[in-house]
Amino acid sequence: MTIQILLGVNIIGAAVLAFLGDRRLAPEVNILCSAATFISSVFLATGVYVNGPMLSGGGFFFVDSFNVYLAVLTAFVSMTTAIFSRRYMRYERRHGRIGRAGMRFYHAMFQLFIFAMLLALLTNNVGVLWIAMELATLSTVLLVSLYRTPSAVEAAWKYFILCGVGIAQALFGTVLLYFAAERVVGEGTGALLWTNLNAVAGRLEPTVLSLAFVFFMVGYGTKVGLVPLHNWLPDAHSEGPTPISAVLSGLLLNVALYALVRCKVLVDGATGSHKAGYIMMVFGLVSIIVPAFSLLRQKDIKRLFAYSSIEHMGIATFAFGLGGPVATFGALLHMLVHSLTKSAIFFTAGHASQMHSTQDMSDIKGLIRGNPLVGWGLMFGVMAIAGMPPFGVFTSEFLILTAAMKDAPFLTPFFLLGVVVAFAALFRKVMPMVFGAVPGNQRPLRPSHIPVIVHMVLVLILGLYLPLFLSQWFHMAVDLLQ
């Protein structure tokens, strides 16, 4: 029942917000719906933590320690993003960047987008997972084009075409998976349920599963933003509203990686080998190195952090591909701290762009003097995402590096190369924005400071101390993925 409430809040919220439109209380209703979703996810997670994995809705929904932790993370970041967007979108409305119809559309689509991600995480059906991912794509395509500028429409079109082609590959992988499963499980929807597939993974045809994973890798890898399937992501981040950039980078990429990891577990069970892991390691490593050097060429502040997201999803993909308890634990932690940190960075980057009426980094200077909260928020966010101690990203990257040195020492130099170059590139780009002289065109701004502070405090705490319940949660998830 908790799952139905969790998903129902977003659908009802989308309908109510479509009716409210640009009325005064619409942002508050958006926050209220997101907060109710987060509270429901906490109750659901508590039940899983106490009672173990559970089925619901006649087997349509399945919850374990892996997907429920991502559901809580998704609900939490969507709630803080809704809080941030209250002031941010009102500023955009006040300055004429978006009209009444656009505000109505933004709030309704925001809730629909969250619903699609939660459905993808909680469904037990591989086919419904694909449908939910497609729904998430369509809702975000419309949000990316919200400003209706030529560049925003172009970015949305590129996003739609590339991710549409990618998701079609994932559909073919789903068909192949069903083809292999129906011979063992029987015809019908039962052959697409994760619980049934996991139970018979060792009896599935290994050749078909291996081929299916190639299509899953291309399909869901496009949604993760892995190189060379990443070209949609920087444009979508730079042209869409900043709150959408935050949830795209902090949440949607996680959901796509979740789907990929679930498929990898099935293929490993069917083939009795590590073929899927090797494919993920290659894609992950390339997705670390290429974006790291691409960071040096960026001029747009949101494109800069979009490439950083590609790099960090490459790190998580590499770790899941590497496998083993330490690497998998590090990957789970990395997904958590990256989501919290990157969404906070996009919050501050959005405010910095509003203060200077541009996203061009050469025109953004003196943030600490102009608005200390925005300046220090961006500075600490970059320190965290670059992997400086004592933030949580350092902890997760250290665990992954340790596992790589043990299990894949010949790949460790390439891993380190990407991380070090990204570290240097981020500081080279951000330092002038934070500490430069204040330009004359800087606007006064009342930033939405609570989400940034909450996220950065959590990332700092996770770098210093991992609560026992969270550690046990991750260990349970690691056991599921081995």
C-alpha beads as a LAMMPS data file, in Angstrom:
LAMMPS data file: protein, C-alpha beads

482 atoms
481 bonds

1 atom types
1 bond types

-500.0 500.0 xlo xhi
-500.0 500.0 ylo yhi
-500.0 500.0 zlo zhi

Masses

1 110.0

Atoms # bond

1 1 1 0.000 0.000 0.000
2 1 1 2.900 2.357 0.737
3 1 1 4.169 2.028 -2.840
4 1 1 0.777 2.946 -4.265
5 1 1 0.650 6.019 -2.026
6 1 1 4.214 6.916 -2.994
7 1 1 3.380 6.857 -6.700
8 1 1 -0.140 8.212 -6.316
9 1 1 1.038 11.429 -4.691
10 1 1 2.964 12.402 -7.827
11 1 1 0.113 11.631 -10.228
12 1 1 -2.403 13.548 -8.106
13 1 1 0.142 16.336 -7.671
14 1 1 0.661 16.594 -11.441
15 1 1 -3.120 16.864 -12.006
16 1 1 -3.584 19.457 -9.246
17 1 1 -0.663 21.561 -10.463
18 1 1 -1.907 21.419 -14.044
19 1 1 -5.135 22.954 -12.716
20 1 1 -3.439 25.530 -10.449
21 1 1 -1.119 26.735 -13.203
22 1 1 0.603 29.999 -12.275
23 1 1 -1.437 30.709 -9.171
24 1 1 0.378 31.914 -6.110
25 1 1 0.363 28.645 -4.143
26 1 1 1.508 26.396 -7.014
27 1 1 5.190 26.265 -5.866
28 1 1 4.077 25.458 -2.320
29 1 1 1.825 22.651 -3.584
30 1 1 4.790 21.321 -5.580
31 1 1 6.897 21.311 -2.402
32 1 1 4.095 19.666 -0.408
33 1 1 3.669 16.845 -2.947
34 1 1 7.415 16.265 -3.063
35 1 1 7.638 16.228 0.741
36 1 1 4.771 13.711 0.938
37 1 1 6.604 11.536 -1.589
38 1 1 9.777 11.662 0.504
39 1 1 7.939 10.769 3.716
40 1 1 6.258 7.818 1.961
41 1 1 9.630 6.623 0.651
42 1 1 11.083 6.700 4.180
43 1 1 8.226 4.532 5.474
44 1 1 8.785 2.133 2.583
45 1 1 12.523 1.973 3.247
46 1 1 11.938 1.350 6.936
47 1 1 9.720 -1.616 6.083
48 1 1 12.380 -3.082 3.789
49 1 1 15.118 -2.482 6.364
50 1 1 13.130 -4.292 9.076
51 1 1 11.352 -7.007 7.080
52 1 1 13.574 -7.517 4.036
53 1 1 12.575 -7.483 0.342
54 1 1 8.858 -7.374 -0.389
55 1 1 6.377 -7.793 -3.234
56 1 1 3.326 -5.599 -3.626
57 1 1 0.443 -5.038 -6.008
58 1 1 0.094 -8.706 -6.914
59 1 1 3.796 -8.960 -7.725
60 1 1 3.774 -5.878 -9.961
61 1 1 6.051 -3.988 -7.550
62 1 1 9.226 -5.328 -5.976
63 1 1 11.332 -3.552 -3.365
64 1 1 14.723 -4.537 -1.992
65 1 1 17.667 -2.742 -0.410
66 1 1 19.038 -1.661 -3.814
67 1 1 16.078 0.066 -5.397
68 1 1 14.506 1.396 -2.192
69 1 1 17.652 3.349 -1.314
70 1 1 17.537 4.955 -4.754
71 1 1 13.818 5.662 -4.295
72 1 1 14.523 7.515 -1.037
73 1 1 17.354 9.434 -2.700
74 1 1 15.116 10.334 -5.657
75 1 1 12.321 11.519 -3.388
76 1 1 14.691 13.531 -1.186
77 1 1 16.476 15.348 -4.014
78 1 1 13.186 16.041 -5.783
79 1 1 11.882 17.595 -2.545
80 1 1 14.906 19.866 -2.083
81 1 1 14.800 20.748 -5.785
82 1 1 11.142 21.736 -5.433
83 1 1 12.141 23.985 -2.518
84 1 1 14.930 25.531 -4.600
85 1 1 12.708 26.023 -7.643
86 1 1 10.193 28.094 -5.670
87 1 1 12.432 31.182 -5.645
88 1 1 14.360 30.316 -8.779
89 1 1 11.343 29.927 -11.064
90 1 1 9.598 32.975 -9.603
91 1 1 12.685 34.991 -10.501
92 1 1 12.524 33.592 -14.040
93 1 1 8.817 34.461 -14.213
94 1 1 9.386 37.969 -12.889
95 1 1 12.083 38.669 -15.475
96 1 1 10.016 37.401 -18.382
97 1 1 11.948 34.237 -19.239
98 1 1 8.845 32.120 -18.761
99 1 1 5.125 32.854 -18.990
100 1 1 2.013 31.683 -17.180
101 1 1 1.524 28.641 -19.404
102 1 1 5.170 27.723 -18.929
103 1 1 4.848 27.784 -15.133
104 1 1 1.767 25.565 -15.282
105 1 1 3.621 23.165 -17.533
106 1 1 6.773 23.199 -15.390
107 1 1 5.075 22.241 -12.129
108 1 1 2.875 19.517 -13.636
109 1 1 5.742 17.967 -15.624
110 1 1 8.044 18.077 -12.589
111 1 1 5.714 15.782 -10.655
112 1 1 5.186 13.530 -13.682
113 1 1 8.949 13.222 -14.114
114 1 1 9.396 12.160 -10.480
115 1 1 6.569 9.634 -10.882
116 1 1 8.272 8.111 -13.951
117 1 1 11.605 7.682 -12.139
118 1 1 10.008 6.130 -9.054
119 1 1 7.951 3.768 -11.215
120 1 1 11.115 2.672 -13.046
121 1 1 12.812 1.959 -9.733
122 1 1 9.966 0.126 -8.010
123 1 1 8.377 -1.942 -10.781
124 1 1 9.021 -5.666 -10.881
125 1 1 8.424 -5.799 -14.637
126 1 1 11.278 -5.227 -17.105
127 1 1 8.804 -4.034 -19.742
128 1 1 7.234 -1.494 -17.393
129 1 1 10.744 -0.323 -16.514
130 1 1 11.287 0.438 -20.194
131 1 1 7.943 2.290 -20.417
132 1 1 8.780 4.339 -17.315
133 1 1 12.171 5.278 -18.745
134 1 1 10.466 6.402 -21.958
135 1 1 7.964 8.461 -19.930
136 1 1 10.841 10.078 -18.056
137 1 1 12.501 10.895 -21.378
138 1 1 9.382 12.458 -22.880
139 1 1 8.604 14.568 -19.798
140 1 1 12.159 15.905 -19.574
141 1 1 12.331 16.617 -23.307
142 1 1 9.407 18.974 -22.832
143 1 1 11.007 20.536 -19.748
144 1 1 14.350 21.068 -21.508
145 1 1 12.549 23.089 -24.197
146 1 1 10.605 25.128 -21.606
147 1 1 12.183 28.499 -22.486
148 1 1 11.288 27.974 -26.182
149 1 1 14.477 29.618 -27.428
150 1 1 16.013 28.209 -30.629
151 1 1 18.912 26.689 -28.701
152 1 1 16.545 25.143 -26.103
153 1 1 14.358 23.590 -28.812
154 1 1 17.481 22.274 -30.574
155 1 1 18.777 20.763 -27.319
156 1 1 15.405 19.115 -26.639
157 1 1 15.277 17.749 -30.178
158 1 1 18.790 16.303 -29.869
159 1 1 17.848 14.806 -26.505
160 1 1 14.700 13.255 -27.974
161 1 1 16.416 11.794 -31.050
162 1 1 19.486 10.347 -29.310
163 1 1 17.657 8.993 -26.276
164 1 1 14.806 7.767 -28.504
165 1 1 17.262 5.734 -30.554
166 1 1 18.933 4.537 -27.375
167 1 1 15.712 3.502 -25.676
168 1 1 14.752 1.595 -28.829
169 1 1 17.905 -0.472 -28.390
170 1 1 16.875 -1.163 -24.799
171 1 1 13.475 -2.317 -26.074
172 1 1 15.146 -4.838 -28.377
173 1 1 17.234 -6.040 -25.433
174 1 1 13.997 -6.493 -23.471
175 1 1 12.541 -8.569 -26.320
176 1 1 15.632 -10.797 -26.337
177 1 1 15.419 -11.172 -22.567
178 1 1 11.787 -12.278 -22.856
179 1 1 12.727 -14.685 -25.658
180 1 1 15.244 -16.377 -23.341
181 1 1 12.995 -16.285 -20.271
182 1 1 9.778 -17.674 -21.778
183 1 1 11.511 -21.005 -22.470
184 1 1 12.201 -21.362 -18.747
185 1 1 9.455 -19.395 -16.986
186 1 1 6.702 -19.790 -19.565
187 1 1 4.735 -17.318 -21.656
188 1 1 3.117 -14.224 -20.204
189 1 1 4.216 -11.340 -18.021
190 1 1 5.836 -13.726 -15.552
191 1 1 8.790 -13.989 -17.938
192 1 1 9.483 -10.275 -17.457
193 1 1 9.423 -10.112 -13.662
194 1 1 12.751 -9.413 -11.948
195 1 1 11.924 -11.852 -9.146
196 1 1 11.272 -14.714 -11.579
197 1 1 14.282 -13.867 -13.738
198 1 1 16.646 -13.747 -10.773
199 1 1 15.379 -17.125 -9.567
200 1 1 16.139 -18.827 -12.908
201 1 1 19.124 -16.745 -14.072
202 1 1 21.398 -19.774 -14.186
203 1 1 19.043 -21.576 -16.597
204 1 1 18.679 -18.753 -19.134
205 1 1 20.349 -19.087 -22.535
206 1 1 23.768 -17.399 -22.088
207 1 1 24.259 -16.448 -25.757
208 1 1 20.904 -14.676 -25.950
209 1 1 21.486 -12.917 -22.614
210 1 1 24.925 -11.757 -23.729
211 1 1 23.452 -10.279 -26.887
212 1 1 20.607 -8.697 -24.915
213 1 1 23.106 -7.001 -22.611
214 1 1 24.840 -5.352 -25.575
215 1 1 21.529 -3.715 -26.487
216 1 1 20.859 -2.824 -22.849
217 1 1 24.325 -1.301 -22.620
218 1 1 23.722 0.912 -25.644
219 1 1 20.118 1.706 -24.721
220 1 1 20.321 2.454 -21.022
221 1 1 23.945 3.598 -21.426
222 1 1 22.617 6.447 -23.579
223 1 1 20.387 7.513 -20.686
224 1 1 23.300 7.239 -18.254
225 1 1 25.274 9.548 -20.555
226 1 1 28.181 7.191 -21.148
227 1 1 30.711 8.105 -23.855
228 1 1 30.220 7.956 -26.848
229 1 1 26.458 8.088 -26.222
230 1 1 26.599 11.305 -24.218
231 1 1 26.116 14.108 -26.767
232 1 1 22.581 14.963 -25.661
233 1 1 23.481 15.544 -22.030
234 1 1 25.542 18.793 -22.050
235 1 1 23.006 20.547 -24.300
236 1 1 20.038 19.395 -22.234
237 1 1 21.673 20.605 -19.020
238 1 1 22.721 23.969 -20.377
239 1 1 19.429 24.904 -22.065
240 1 1 16.829 23.606 -19.622
241 1 1 15.782 25.267 -16.341
242 1 1 18.341 24.771 -13.587
243 1 1 16.034 22.688 -11.323
244 1 1 15.619 20.240 -14.219
245 1 1 19.400 20.128 -14.662
246 1 1 19.665 19.213 -10.975
247 1 1 17.224 16.296 -11.165
248 1 1 18.508 15.145 -14.547
249 1 1 22.077 14.948 -13.295
250 1 1 21.339 13.885 -9.745
251 1 1 18.527 11.403 -10.333
252 1 1 17.700 10.296 -13.884
253 1 1 21.245 9.123 -14.603
254 1 1 21.078 6.984 -11.448
255 1 1 17.821 5.365 -12.550
256 1 1 19.277 4.425 -15.943
257 1 1 22.385 2.987 -14.266
258 1 1 20.132 1.042 -11.894
259 1 1 18.454 -0.623 -14.880
260 1 1 21.834 -1.471 -16.362
261 1 1 23.122 -3.018 -13.124
262 1 1 19.982 -5.153 -12.747
263 1 1 20.538 -6.484 -16.272
264 1 1 24.203 -7.171 -15.507
265 1 1 23.237 -9.374 -12.552
266 1 1 21.040 -11.503 -14.811
267 1 1 23.740 -11.844 -17.481
268 1 1 26.364 -12.793 -14.891
269 1 1 24.039 -15.488 -13.567
270 1 1 23.263 -16.821 -17.036
271 1 1 26.796 -16.848 -18.423
272 1 1 28.689 -17.682 -15.244
273 1 1 31.309 -15.187 -16.387
274 1 1 32.226 -11.523 -16.028
275 1 1 31.575 -10.502 -19.666
276 1 1 28.998 -7.856 -18.772
277 1 1 31.341 -6.431 -16.168
278 1 1 34.156 -6.055 -18.685
279 1 1 31.854 -4.169 -21.068
280 1 1 30.794 -1.824 -18.266
281 1 1 34.401 -1.255 -17.235
282 1 1 35.374 -0.209 -20.766
283 1 1 32.450 2.182 -21.131
284 1 1 33.044 3.508 -17.622
285 1 1 36.740 4.136 -18.137
286 1 1 36.199 5.948 -21.444
287 1 1 33.463 7.983 -19.754
288 1 1 35.942 9.063 -17.089
289 1 1 38.773 10.118 -19.386
290 1 1 36.944 11.844 -22.268
291 1 1 34.770 14.175 -20.118
292 1 1 37.751 14.993 -17.889
293 1 1 39.609 16.525 -20.852
294 1 1 36.377 18.015 -22.228
295 1 1 36.025 20.025 -19.005
296 1 1 39.038 22.099 -20.055
297 1 1 37.221 23.377 -23.166
298 1 1 33.928 24.463 -21.611
299 1 1 32.729 28.076 -21.438
300 1 1 29.171 27.551 -20.189
301 1 1 28.867 26.928 -16.445
302 1 1 26.073 24.367 -16.740
303 1 1 27.809 22.500 -19.570
304 1 1 30.896 22.330 -17.349
305 1 1 29.033 20.468 -14.639
306 1 1 27.161 18.361 -17.184
307 1 1 30.498 16.933 -18.324
308 1 1 31.397 16.424 -14.681
309 1 1 28.224 14.327 -14.319
310 1 1 29.296 12.155 -17.253
311 1 1 32.659 11.606 -15.590
312 1 1 31.113 10.603 -12.267
313 1 1 28.609 8.250 -13.858
314 1 1 31.615 6.733 -15.620
315 1 1 33.221 6.179 -12.220
316 1 1 30.105 4.426 -10.884
317 1 1 29.740 2.340 -14.054
318 1 1 33.398 1.313 -13.888
319 1 1 32.968 0.288 -10.236
320 1 1 29.845 -1.801 -10.877
321 1 1 31.615 -3.428 -13.808
322 1 1 34.657 -4.171 -11.661
323 1 1 32.447 -5.946 -9.142
324 1 1 33.462 -7.306 -5.777
325 1 1 32.225 -6.122 -2.367
326 1 1 34.477 -3.073 -2.071
327 1 1 33.926 -1.705 -5.582
328 1 1 30.163 -2.297 -5.435
329 1 1 29.920 -0.661 -2.006
330 1 1 31.917 2.287 -3.352
331 1 1 29.640 2.552 -6.412
332 1 1 26.499 2.646 -4.252
333 1 1 28.024 5.327 -2.043
334 1 1 29.217 7.246 -5.103
335 1 1 25.722 7.375 -6.592
336 1 1 24.457 8.820 -3.305
337 1 1 27.104 11.491 -2.742
338 1 1 27.258 12.478 -6.416
339 1 1 23.491 13.075 -6.486
340 1 1 23.595 15.228 -3.370
341 1 1 26.671 17.183 -4.428
342 1 1 25.831 17.733 -8.088
343 1 1 22.298 18.925 -7.408
344 1 1 23.684 21.431 -4.859
345 1 1 26.216 22.633 -7.448
346 1 1 23.495 23.180 -10.032
347 1 1 21.504 25.147 -7.444
348 1 1 24.404 27.547 -6.919
349 1 1 25.271 27.632 -10.637
350 1 1 21.689 28.615 -11.409
351 1 1 21.796 31.460 -8.917
352 1 1 25.178 32.588 -10.270
353 1 1 23.691 32.725 -13.774
354 1 1 20.757 34.778 -12.527
355 1 1 23.059 37.213 -10.740
356 1 1 25.044 37.884 -13.943
357 1 1 22.288 37.280 -16.540
358 1 1 24.524 34.800 -18.347
359 1 1 25.880 31.261 -18.187
360 1 1 29.200 32.281 -19.768
361 1 1 31.867 31.637 -17.144
362 1 1 34.064 34.474 -18.424
363 1 1 31.343 36.941 -17.353
364 1 1 30.694 35.383 -13.923
365 1 1 33.118 36.815 -11.368
366 1 1 33.370 37.677 -7.692
367 1 1 30.623 35.424 -6.409
368 1 1 31.927 35.361 -2.845
369 1 1 31.934 39.158 -2.635
370 1 1 28.675 39.614 -4.505
371 1 1 26.766 36.924 -2.607
372 1 1 28.799 34.885 -0.095
373 1 1 26.242 32.083 0.101
374 1 1 26.318 31.479 -3.659
375 1 1 30.115 31.859 -3.829
376 1 1 30.944 29.577 -0.939
377 1 1 28.225 27.117 -1.978
378 1 1 29.838 26.779 -5.397
379 1 1 33.336 26.572 -3.914
380 1 1 32.495 23.844 -1.403
381 1 1 30.430 22.021 -4.013
382 1 1 33.389 21.906 -6.405
383 1 1 35.736 20.830 -3.612
384 1 1 33.346 17.978 -2.838
385 1 1 32.713 16.848 -6.419
386 1 1 36.421 17.006 -7.254
387 1 1 37.048 14.406 -4.554
388 1 1 38.748 16.469 -1.861
389 1 1 38.637 15.089 1.688
390 1 1 36.733 15.048 3.963
391 1 1 33.707 15.036 1.651
392 1 1 31.860 11.826 0.759
393 1 1 33.000 11.755 -2.882
394 1 1 36.579 11.280 -1.664
395 1 1 35.487 8.266 0.377
396 1 1 33.647 6.586 -2.501
397 1 1 36.431 7.263 -5.008
398 1 1 39.027 5.958 -2.552
399 1 1 37.074 2.692 -2.145
400 1 1 36.768 2.285 -5.924
401 1 1 40.455 3.101 -6.443
402 1 1 41.436 0.556 -3.781
403 1 1 39.375 -2.140 -5.474
404 1 1 40.811 -1.226 -8.889
405 1 1 44.378 -1.472 -7.602
406 1 1 43.637 -4.961 -6.316
407 1 1 41.513 -6.427 -9.142
408 1 1 42.495 -4.380 -12.223
409 1 1 45.889 -2.754 -11.549
410 1 1 46.608 -2.244 -15.262
411 1 1 43.529 0.026 -15.519
412 1 1 44.267 2.044 -12.382
413 1 1 46.561 4.600 -14.133
414 1 1 43.790 5.440 -16.619
415 1 1 41.296 5.812 -13.788
416 1 1 43.668 8.131 -11.929
417 1 1 44.394 10.125 -15.089
418 1 1 40.720 10.954 -15.564
419 1 1 40.150 11.837 -11.917
420 1 1 43.242 14.076 -11.687
421 1 1 42.530 15.927 -14.949
422 1 1 38.916 16.519 -13.898
423 1 1 40.133 17.802 -10.508
424 1 1 42.485 20.304 -12.142
425 1 1 39.989 21.387 -14.808
426 1 1 37.212 22.110 -12.320
427 1 1 39.376 24.287 -10.106
428 1 1 40.868 26.081 -13.096
429 1 1 37.382 27.030 -14.288
430 1 1 35.731 27.775 -10.957
431 1 1 38.362 29.783 -9.075
432 1 1 38.000 32.965 -11.228
433 1 1 34.224 32.819 -10.876
434 1 1 34.385 32.578 -7.111
435 1 1 37.290 34.874 -6.248
436 1 1 37.475 37.323 -9.174
437 1 1 36.600 41.021 -9.035
438 1 1 32.899 41.840 -8.819
439 1 1 31.618 43.064 -12.213
440 1 1 29.356 46.077 -12.424
441 1 1 26.427 44.148 -13.891
442 1 1 25.956 41.798 -10.928
443 1 1 22.338 41.740 -9.756
444 1 1 21.244 41.439 -6.106
445 1 1 19.614 38.116 -5.381
446 1 1 17.906 36.290 -2.517
447 1 1 19.146 32.729 -3.052
448 1 1 17.377 29.583 -1.936
449 1 1 20.043 28.594 0.558
450 1 1 18.427 25.755 2.549
451 1 1 18.749 23.001 -0.125
452 1 1 22.414 23.838 -0.759
453 1 1 23.317 23.816 2.927
454 1 1 21.422 20.593 3.642
455 1 1 23.031 18.763 0.714
456 1 1 26.558 19.892 1.505
457 1 1 26.225 19.066 5.210
458 1 1 25.037 15.565 4.320
459 1 1 27.941 15.039 1.901
460 1 1 30.389 16.224 4.569
461 1 1 28.873 13.893 7.184
462 1 1 29.017 10.931 4.787
463 1 1 32.706 11.634 4.251
464 1 1 33.432 11.661 7.985
465 1 1 31.027 9.052 9.289
466 1 1 28.789 6.477 7.605
467 1 1 25.788 5.723 9.859
468 1 1 25.423 2.086 10.848
469 1 1 21.991 1.675 9.270
470 1 1 23.262 3.059 5.940
471 1 1 26.328 0.830 6.023
472 1 1 24.167 -2.247 6.690
473 1 1 21.794 -1.127 3.932
474 1 1 24.644 -0.929 1.434
475 1 1 26.015 -4.300 2.546
476 1 1 22.602 -5.886 1.900
477 1 1 22.538 -4.298 -1.555
478 1 1 26.077 -5.521 -2.249
479 1 1 25.010 -9.076 -1.400
480 1 1 22.145 -8.793 -3.911
481 1 1 24.445 -7.632 -6.700
482 1 1 27.202 -10.247 -6.341

Bonds

1 1 1 2
2 1 2 3
3 1 3 4
4 1 4 5
5 1 5 6
6 1 6 7
7 1 7 8
8 1 8 9
9 1 9 10
10 1 10 11
11 1 11 12
12 1 12 13
13 1 13 14
14 1 14 15
15 1 15 16
16 1 16 17
17 1 17 18
18 1 18 19
19 1 19 20
20 1 20 21
21 1 21 22
22 1 22 23
23 1 23 24
24 1 24 25
25 1 25 26
26 1 26 27
27 1 27 28
28 1 28 29
29 1 29 30
30 1 30 31
31 1 31 32
32 1 32 33
33 1 33 34
34 1 34 35
35 1 35 36
36 1 36 37
37 1 37 38
38 1 38 39
39 1 39 40
40 1 40 41
41 1 41 42
42 1 42 43
43 1 43 44
44 1 44 45
45 1 45 46
46 1 46 47
47 1 47 48
48 1 48 49
49 1 49 50
50 1 50 51
51 1 51 52
52 1 52 53
53 1 53 54
54 1 54 55
55 1 55 56
56 1 56 57
57 1 57 58
58 1 58 59
59 1 59 60
60 1 60 61
61 1 61 62
62 1 62 63
63 1 63 64
64 1 64 65
65 1 65 66
66 1 66 67
67 1 67 68
68 1 68 69
69 1 69 70
70 1 70 71
71 1 71 72
72 1 72 73
73 1 73 74
74 1 74 75
75 1 75 76
76 1 76 77
77 1 77 78
78 1 78 79
79 1 79 80
80 1 80 81
81 1 81 82
82 1 82 83
83 1 83 84
84 1 84 85
85 1 85 86
86 1 86 87
87 1 87 88
88 1 88 89
89 1 89 90
90 1 90 91
91 1 91 92
92 1 92 93
93 1 93 94
94 1 94 95
95 1 95 96
96 1 96 97
97 1 97 98
98 1 98 99
99 1 99 100
100 1 100 101
101 1 101 102
102 1 102 103
103 1 103 104
104 1 104 105
105 1 105 106
106 1 106 107
107 1 107 108
108 1 108 109
109 1 109 110
110 1 110 111
111 1 111 112
112 1 112 113
113 1 113 114
114 1 114 115
115 1 115 116
116 1 116 117
117 1 117 118
118 1 118 119
119 1 119 120
120 1 120 121
121 1 121 122
122 1 122 123
123 1 123 124
124 1 124 125
125 1 125 126
126 1 126 127
127 1 127 128
128 1 128 129
129 1 129 130
130 1 130 131
131 1 131 132
132 1 132 133
133 1 133 134
134 1 134 135
135 1 135 136
136 1 136 137
137 1 137 138
138 1 138 139
139 1 139 140
140 1 140 141
141 1 141 142
142 1 142 143
143 1 143 144
144 1 144 145
145 1 145 146
146 1 146 147
147 1 147 148
148 1 148 149
149 1 149 150
150 1 150 151
151 1 151 152
152 1 152 153
153 1 153 154
154 1 154 155
155 1 155 156
156 1 156 157
157 1 157 158
158 1 158 159
159 1 159 160
160 1 160 161
161 1 161 162
162 1 162 163
163 1 163 164
164 1 164 165
165 1 165 166
166 1 166 167
167 1 167 168
168 1 168 169
169 1 169 170
170 1 170 171
171 1 171 172
172 1 172 173
173 1 173 174
174 1 174 175
175 1 175 176
176 1 176 177
177 1 177 178
178 1 178 179
179 1 179 180
180 1 180 181
181 1 181 182
182 1 182 183
183 1 183 184
184 1 184 185
185 1 185 186
186 1 186 187
187 1 187 188
188 1 188 189
189 1 189 190
190 1 190 191
191 1 191 192
192 1 192 193
193 1 193 194
194 1 194 195
195 1 195 196
196 1 196 197
197 1 197 198
198 1 198 199
199 1 199 200
200 1 200 201
201 1 201 202
202 1 202 203
203 1 203 204
204 1 204 205
205 1 205 206
206 1 206 207
207 1 207 208
208 1 208 209
209 1 209 210
210 1 210 211
211 1 211 212
212 1 212 213
213 1 213 214
214 1 214 215
215 1 215 216
216 1 216 217
217 1 217 218
218 1 218 219
219 1 219 220
220 1 220 221
221 1 221 222
222 1 222 223
223 1 223 224
224 1 224 225
225 1 225 226
226 1 226 227
227 1 227 228
228 1 228 229
229 1 229 230
230 1 230 231
231 1 231 232
232 1 232 233
233 1 233 234
234 1 234 235
235 1 235 236
236 1 236 237
237 1 237 238
238 1 238 239
239 1 239 240
240 1 240 241
241 1 241 242
242 1 242 243
243 1 243 244
244 1 244 245
245 1 245 246
246 1 246 247
247 1 247 248
248 1 248 249
249 1 249 250
250 1 250 251
251 1 251 252
252 1 252 253
253 1 253 254
254 1 254 255
255 1 255 256
256 1 256 257
257 1 257 258
258 1 258 259
259 1 259 260
260 1 260 261
261 1 261 262
262 1 262 263
263 1 263 264
264 1 264 265
265 1 265 266
266 1 266 267
267 1 267 268
268 1 268 269
269 1 269 270
270 1 270 271
271 1 271 272
272 1 272 273
273 1 273 274
274 1 274 275
275 1 275 276
276 1 276 277
277 1 277 278
278 1 278 279
279 1 279 280
280 1 280 281
281 1 281 282
282 1 282 283
283 1 283 284
284 1 284 285
285 1 285 286
286 1 286 287
287 1 287 288
288 1 288 289
289 1 289 290
290 1 290 291
291 1 291 292
292 1 292 293
293 1 293 294
294 1 294 295
295 1 295 296
296 1 296 297
297 1 297 298
298 1 298 299
299 1 299 300
300 1 300 301
301 1 301 302
302 1 302 303
303 1 303 304
304 1 304 305
305 1 305 306
306 1 306 307
307 1 307 308
308 1 308 309
309 1 309 310
310 1 310 311
311 1 311 312
312 1 312 313
313 1 313 314
314 1 314 315
315 1 315 316
316 1 316 317
317 1 317 318
318 1 318 319
319 1 319 320
320 1 320 321
321 1 321 322
322 1 322 323
323 1 323 324
324 1 324 325
325 1 325 326
326 1 326 327
327 1 327 328
328 1 328 329
329 1 329 330
330 1 330 331
331 1 331 332
332 1 332 333
333 1 333 334
334 1 334 335
335 1 335 336
336 1 336 337
337 1 337 338
338 1 338 339
339 1 339 340
340 1 340 341
341 1 341 342
342 1 342 343
343 1 343 344
344 1 344 345
345 1 345 346
346 1 346 347
347 1 347 348
348 1 348 349
349 1 349 350
350 1 350 351
351 1 351 352
352 1 352 353
353 1 353 354
354 1 354 355
355 1 355 356
356 1 356 357
357 1 357 358
358 1 358 359
359 1 359 360
360 1 360 361
361 1 361 362
362 1 362 363
363 1 363 364
364 1 364 365
365 1 365 366
366 1 366 367
367 1 367 368
368 1 368 369
369 1 369 370
370 1 370 371
371 1 371 372
372 1 372 373
373 1 373 374
374 1 374 375
375 1 375 376
376 1 376 377
377 1 377 378
378 1 378 379
379 1 379 380
380 1 380 381
381 1 381 382
382 1 382 383
383 1 383 384
384 1 384 385
385 1 385 386
386 1 386 387
387 1 387 388
388 1 388 389
389 1 389 390
390 1 390 391
391 1 391 392
392 1 392 393
393 1 393 394
394 1 394 395
395 1 395 396
396 1 396 397
397 1 397 398
398 1 398 399
399 1 399 400
400 1 400 401
401 1 401 402
402 1 402 403
403 1 403 404
404 1 404 405
405 1 405 406
406 1 406 407
407 1 407 408
408 1 408 409
409 1 409 410
410 1 410 411
411 1 411 412
412 1 412 413
413 1 413 414
414 1 414 415
415 1 415 416
416 1 416 417
417 1 417 418
418 1 418 419
419 1 419 420
420 1 420 421
421 1 421 422
422 1 422 423
423 1 423 424
424 1 424 425
425 1 425 426
426 1 426 427
427 1 427 428
428 1 428 429
429 1 429 430
430 1 430 431
431 1 431 432
432 1 432 433
433 1 433 434
434 1 434 435
435 1 435 436
436 1 436 437
437 1 437 438
438 1 438 439
439 1 439 440
440 1 440 441
441 1 441 442
442 1 442 443
443 1 443 444
444 1 444 445
445 1 445 446
446 1 446 447
447 1 447 448
448 1 448 449
449 1 449 450
450 1 450 451
451 1 451 452
452 1 452 453
453 1 453 454
454 1 454 455
455 1 455 456
456 1 456 457
457 1 457 458
458 1 458 459
459 1 459 460
460 1 460 461
461 1 461 462
462 1 462 463
463 1 463 464
464 1 464 465
465 1 465 466
466 1 466 467
467 1 467 468
468 1 468 469
469 1 469 470
470 1 470 471
471 1 471 472
472 1 472 473
473 1 473 474
474 1 474 475
475 1 475 476
476 1 476 477
477 1 477 478
478 1 478 479
479 1 479 480
480 1 480 481
481 1 481 482
